């Protein structure tokens, strides 16, 4: 059915609105699905390259033909849309399928597993159609009005095949929000989120260390997500490309940056920056901790100081962005930047604890872990909303059409043009072949990167 009244993005908005009233034929989806990434299998390889299976496996609690409509997610820097489907599973021993009911005092007989299905990959339809059933007459009427359904009358028992490959990806008259200032806001959030994640790597606001160890033995994260080790099916990528197990493709990346920092990937991890700019010392002995990490931040016997930098150390714009946040978080300078970020995202409890700490009040480790955990969730949610509302739709439009939206008037620049005009920018090998646009105070970069994917159609896949 050819239809120009609705684009795929608008259809996905309808799916999202009525996701509780639409179920998807998962068997049809799996049978017609083409993997867009490299297939990975559960297990680890030993020194001889042999795959060692985990001692546990998962089994679907249901073997249903239909599952709930998944959550749709736009990729942050490619024209890609994924549908994340959640299903209930139980853990069982690999050898004899004996079920695992309890781990560390917690029932684990109805865990969730998440499978990602790529609907659009780099601006191209990857799932041509979905077979669905609809339980809401309102949803049926809306989809019929938009020309998506052929059926005349609503019937909750009926199967409907919704063609996706007939639809334009984006509407011709789409409008996009200004991106001025968004990069710096996201960069500050990313830095603070990275610090909190590093500090909480082995901590939980719910479980003690012994419970976390039990979870790890049973391939569970501290958030009770299944986390099996995985390996590629092949052991030699050149051989896999030669025999057709793998294929290569060009993926076009669209990044948002500032006139000083090209994109968020230029920001190092919290522990890497900590090693570059700071040192921990033992309060009593003065001993220097050679490789400091944020996991040590709960150790009362340690004190942090700025690292003495050599004259050859070049301070970059990334350093200038990150250092004030680190200084404030580590208590070396009370500049208010961390409190400002936390208050903006609604993490008031952690902001208050930092104020109390700076005024000399003793804060318990348990109280700090709880506040850090809540703040980390708030920071991630705030950043997700910015991407969902303002950046991902723009990235998808550029990646699927190859053009900037009409309202963004900007002249294309080569890497030489961009480097000459904005000398603080640093470019990776792939980015050096890209095209750049100055839009307000932001830089939009578009560049190609070679990626690999498993060639054969796969059933029951995770990307």
C-alpha positions in Angstrom: 0.0 0.0 0.0 1.6 3.3 -1.1 0.9 6.1 1.1 2.2 9.7 1.4 -0.1 10.9 4.2 2.1 9.7 7.1 5.8 9.2 7.6 7.4 6.5 9.6 8.4 8.8 12.4 4.7 9.8 12.9 3.6 6.1 12.7 6.1 5.3 15.5 4.6 8.2 17.6 1.2 6.5 17.2 2.7 3.1 18.1 4.2 4.7 21.2 0.9 6.4 22.2 -1.0 3.1 21.9 1.7 0.6 22.8 -0.4 -0.9 25.5 -3.1 -1.6 22.9 -1.0 -3.2 20.2 0.7 -6.6 20.2 3.3 -7.8 17.7 3.7 -11.2 16.1 7.3 -11.9 17.4 7.6 -15.1 15.3 6.9 -13.2 12.0 9.4 -10.5 13.1 12.2 -13.0 13.9 11.6 -15.0 10.7 12.0 -11.9 8.5 14.6 -10.0 10.5 18.1 -9.1 9.1 20.7 -8.6 11.7 22.4 -5.1 11.5 25.3 -5.8 13.9 27.7 -8.6 14.7 26.1 -11.7 16.2 27.4 -12.6 19.6 26.9 -15.8 21.5 26.9 -16.4 25.2 30.1 -17.6 26.7 33.9 -16.8 26.9 36.8 -18.1 24.8 39.7 -19.8 26.5 43.3 -19.5 25.4 42.7 -22.1 22.6 39.8 -20.1 21.2 37.2 -22.7 22.5 33.9 -21.2 23.6 33.1 -22.0 27.2 29.4 -21.9 28.0 28.0 -20.1 31.1 26.8 -22.5 33.7 23.3 -20.9 33.6 21.0 -20.2 30.7 17.7 -18.3 30.2 14.4 -19.8 29.2 11.3 -17.8 28.1 8.5 -18.2 30.5 6.1 -17.8 27.6 6.5 -19.3 24.2 4.0 -16.8 22.8 3.4 -15.9 19.2 2.5 -12.4 20.2 4.4 -10.0 22.6 3.7 -6.4 23.8 4.7 -3.6 21.4 8.3 -2.6 22.3 9.7 0.8 23.2 11.1 2.8 20.2 14.5 4.4 20.5 16.2 6.8 18.1 19.9 6.3 17.9 21.9 9.4 19.2 24.2 9.8 16.2 22.8 7.7 13.3 19.6 7.5 11.3 18.6 4.4 13.2 15.5 3.4 15.1 15.4 0.4 17.4 12.4 -1.4 18.9 13.2 -2.8 22.4 11.0 -5.7 23.3 10.9 -7.0 26.9 10.1 -10.6 27.7 9.9 -12.6 30.9 12.6 -15.3 31.4 13.8 -17.6 34.1 17.3 -18.8 34.9 18.1 -22.5 34.7 21.3 -24.6 34.9 22.8 -25.2 31.4 23.5 -28.9 32.0 20.2 -30.2 33.3 17.8 -27.2 33.0 17.2 -27.2 36.8 15.6 -23.8 37.5 17.3 -21.2 39.7 14.5 -19.7 41.9 16.4 -17.6 44.4 19.7 -15.6 44.4 21.0 -13.7 47.4 17.6 -13.7 49.1 15.8 -12.5 45.9 13.3 -14.4 43.7 14.7 -14.5 40.2 12.1 -16.8 38.5 10.6 -14.0 36.4 13.4 -11.8 35.2 13.3 -9.6 32.1 15.3 -10.0 29.0 15.5 -7.2 26.3 15.8 -7.8 22.6 16.6 -5.0 20.2 15.2 -5.1 16.7 16.5 -2.4 14.3 13.5 -1.0 12.4 15.6 1.6 10.4 19.3 1.2 10.0 21.4 4.2 8.7 18.4 5.7 6.9 17.2 2.4 5.3 14.2 0.3 6.3 15.4 -2.9 7.9 12.0 -4.3 8.9 9.6 -4.2 6.0 6.4 -5.0 7.9 5.0 -5.8 11.3 2.1 -8.2 11.9 0.0 -6.9 14.8 -3.3 -7.1 16.6 -5.0 -4.0 17.9 -7.3 -4.0 21.0 -8.2 -0.3 20.9 -10.8 1.0 18.5 -9.3 4.5 18.8 -5.9 3.2 17.7 -7.6 1.3 14.9 -9.5 4.3 13.7 -6.4 6.6 13.8 -4.3 4.1 11.8 -7.1 3.7 9.3 -7.5 7.4 9.0 -3.8 7.7 8.3 -4.0 5.1 5.5 -2.1 2.4 7.4 -4.8 -0.2 7.6 -7.0 -1.7 4.8 -9.6 -3.3 7.1 -13.1 -1.8 7.0 -14.3 -2.7 10.5 -12.6 -2.9 13.9 -12.0 -6.5 14.9 -9.8 -7.1 18.0 -9.2 -10.8 16.8 -7.9 -9.8 13.4 -4.2 -9.8 12.3 -3.0 -6.7 10.4 0.1 -6.4 8.3 1.5 -2.9 8.6 3.9 -2.1 5.7 6.8 0.1 6.8 8.8 0.1 3.6 6.1 2.1 1.7 6.4 5.1 4.1 8.7 8.1 3.8 11.0 8.2 6.8 10.4 11.9 7.8 7.8 14.4 6.8 8.8 17.0 4.2 7.7 19.9 6.4 9.2 18.7 9.7 10.4 21.4 12.1 13.3 21.1 14.5 14.3 22.8 17.7 17.3 25.0 18.1 20.4 23.2 19.4 22.2 26.3 20.7 23.8 25.5 24.1 22.8 21.9 24.1 26.3 20.5 23.7 27.7 22.2 26.8 24.7 21.2 28.8 25.0 17.6 27.7 28.8 17.6 28.2 28.4 18.8 31.9 25.8 16.1 32.5 28.0 13.4 30.9 31.0 14.4 33.0 29.0 14.3 36.3 27.2 11.1 35.3 30.6 9.5 34.5 31.9 10.5 38.0 28.9 9.1 39.8 28.9 5.8 37.8 32.6 5.3 38.5 32.1 6.0 42.2 29.2 3.6 42.4 30.8 0.8 40.3 30.9 -1.7 43.2 28.2 -0.1 45.4 24.5 -0.5 45.7 21.9 1.5 47.6 19.9 -1.8 48.1 22.3 -4.8 48.4 25.4 -5.5 50.4 28.7 -6.6 48.9 28.1 -10.3 49.5 24.8 -10.1 47.6 26.5 -8.3 44.7 29.0 -11.1 44.6 26.2 -13.7 44.4 24.5 -11.7 41.6 27.8 -11.6 39.6 28.2 -15.4 40.0 24.7 -15.8 38.5 25.3 -13.3 35.6 23.1 -10.6 37.2 23.9 -6.9 37.5 23.3 -4.9 40.7 20.1 -3.7 39.0 19.0 -7.3 38.5 19.5 -7.3 34.8 20.8 -10.4 33.0 24.4 -9.9 32.0 25.9 -13.0 30.4 29.4 -12.8 29.0 29.4 -12.9 25.2 31.8 -13.6 22.4 31.8 -13.3 18.6 31.0 -16.5 16.6 34.3 -16.1 14.7 37.8 -15.9 16.1 39.4 -14.2 13.1 37.7 -11.2 11.6 39.6 -11.4 8.3 38.6 -15.0 7.8 35.0 -14.1 8.7 34.9 -11.4 6.1 36.5 -13.7 3.5 34.1 -16.5 4.0 31.0 -14.3 4.1 30.1 -14.7 7.7 30.6 -11.0 8.1 29.8 -8.1 5.7 31.0 -4.5 6.0 29.1 -1.4 5.4 29.5 2.4 5.7 27.6 3.9 8.6 27.1 7.7 8.5 27.5 9.4 11.9 26.0 12.7 12.7 27.4 14.4 15.8 26.6 17.6 17.6 29.5 19.6 19.1 30.6 23.1 20.0 33.2 25.4 18.4 35.8 24.0 20.9 34.9 20.3 21.3 33.7 18.4 18.2 31.5 15.8 20.1 31.0 14.1 23.4 33.3 11.2 22.5 36.2 13.5 23.1 35.5 13.5 26.8 37.5 10.8 28.6 36.1 8.6 31.3 36.0 9.9 34.9 38.8 7.6 36.1 41.0 8.4 33.1 40.6 12.2 33.8 41.2 11.6 37.5 44.5 9.9 36.6 45.5 12.7 34.3 44.8 15.6 36.7 44.7 14.4 40.3 46.5 12.3 42.9 45.2 10.5 46.0 47.5 10.5 49.1 47.3 8.4 52.3 46.6 10.9 55.1 48.9 9.2 57.6 51.9 8.1 55.5 51.7 10.5 52.7 52.0 7.6 50.2 50.9 8.4 46.7 48.2 6.2 45.1 49.6 5.7 41.7 46.4 4.8 39.9 43.5 6.7 41.7 39.9 5.7 41.0 36.6 7.1 42.1 35.9 3.7 43.9 38.5 5.0 46.5 36.5 8.1 47.2 34.7 6.4 50.1 38.0 5.7 51.8 38.4 8.3 54.7 42.1 7.7 54.9 42.7 9.2 51.5 43.0 12.9 50.5 42.9 14.2 47.0 45.2 16.9 45.5 45.9 18.3 42.0 48.6 16.5 40.2 51.7 18.5 39.4 51.7 18.7 35.6 54.8 18.8 33.5 55.6 21.8 31.3 54.9 19.6 28.3 51.3 18.9 29.4 48.9 20.8 27.0 45.7 21.9 28.7 42.9 21.4 26.2 39.3 22.7 26.0 38.2 19.3 27.2 40.3 19.8 30.3 38.9 23.3 30.8 35.4 21.9 30.7 35.9 19.0 33.0 38.3 20.4 35.6 35.9 22.8 37.4 33.3 20.0 37.7 35.9 17.6 39.2 37.4 20.3 41.5 33.9 21.0 42.9 32.9 17.4 43.2 36.2 16.5 44.9 35.9 19.4 47.3 39.0 21.2 46.0 37.1 24.3 44.9 33.6 25.4 45.8 32.5 26.9 42.5 28.9 25.8 42.7 28.9 24.0 39.3 28.0 20.6 40.6 25.2 21.9 42.7 23.8 23.9 39.7 23.8 20.8 37.5 22.1 18.7 40.3 19.4 21.2 41.0 18.6 21.6 37.3 18.0 17.8 37.0 16.0 17.6 40.2 18.8 15.9 42.2 18.3 18.2 45.2 19.1 15.6 47.9 22.7 15.1 46.6 23.1 18.9 46.1 22.2 19.3 49.8 24.5 16.6 51.0 27.4 18.3 49.2 26.6 21.5 50.9 26.4 19.8 54.3 29.7 18.0 53.6 31.4 21.3 52.6 30.2 22.8 55.9 31.9 20.0 57.8 28.9 17.8 58.5 29.6 14.0 58.6 27.7 12.1 55.9 27.2 8.3 56.2 28.4 6.2 53.3 24.9 4.7 53.0 23.2 8.1 52.8 25.7 9.2 50.2 25.3 6.1 48.0 21.5 6.5 48.0 21.8 10.1 47.0 24.4 9.4 44.3 22.2 6.6 42.9 19.1 8.8 42.7 21.1 11.7 41.2 22.6 9.4 38.5 19.1 8.3 37.5 18.0 11.9 37.3 21.0 12.9 35.2 20.5 10.1 32.7 16.8 10.8 32.4 17.4 14.5 31.8 19.9 13.8 29.1 17.6 11.2 27.5 14.9 13.8 27.3 17.2 16.3 25.5 18.2 13.6 23.0 14.6 12.4 22.5 13.1 15.9 22.1 15.8 17.9 20.3 18.8 16.0 19.0 17.8 12.5 17.9 15.0 13.7 15.6 17.4 16.1 13.9 20.1 13.4 13.6 17.5 11.1 12.1 16.4 13.7 9.6 19.9 14.5 8.4 20.9 10.8 8.3 17.8 9.7 6.3 17.7 12.6 3.8 21.4 13.6 3.6 20.5 17.2 4.1 20.2 19.7 6.9 16.6 20.9 7.6 15.6 23.9 5.5 15.5 26.2 8.6 19.2 25.5 9.2 21.2 27.6 6.8 24.8 26.6 6.9 27.6 26.3 4.5 29.5 22.9 4.3 33.1 22.9 5.5 35.9 20.4 4.9 38.1 19.4 7.8 40.7 22.0 6.7 38.0 24.7 6.7 36.8 23.7 10.1 40.2 23.4 11.6 41.3 26.8 10.3 38.2 28.5 11.6 37.9 26.6 14.9 41.5 25.7 15.9 40.6 24.0 19.2 38.7 21.2 17.4 40.4 17.8 17.3 39.5 15.2 14.6 39.8 11.4 14.6 40.8 9.6 11.4 37.2 9.0 10.3 36.2 12.6 11.2 39.0 14.0 9.0 37.0 12.7 6.0 33.8 14.4 7.2 31.7 17.4 6.4 31.0 20.1 9.0 28.4 22.8 9.5 28.4 25.7 11.9 24.8 26.2 13.1 24.5 28.9 15.7 27.1 28.2 18.4 27.1 24.5 17.5 29.1 22.3 15.0 27.3 19.5 13.2 29.7 16.9 11.8 28.8 14.1 9.3 31.3 11.4 8.6 31.4 7.7 7.5 32.7 4.8 9.5 33.1 1.2 8.5 31.1 -1.2 10.5 30.5 -5.0 10.3 27.4 -7.1 10.6 26.5 -10.8 10.5 25.2 -11.6 7.0 22.7 -14.3 7.6 19.1 -13.7 8.7 18.8 -14.8 12.3 15.9 -16.0 14.4 15.5 -14.8 18.0 18.3 -12.2 17.7 19.7 -9.5 19.9 21.6 -6.8 18.1 
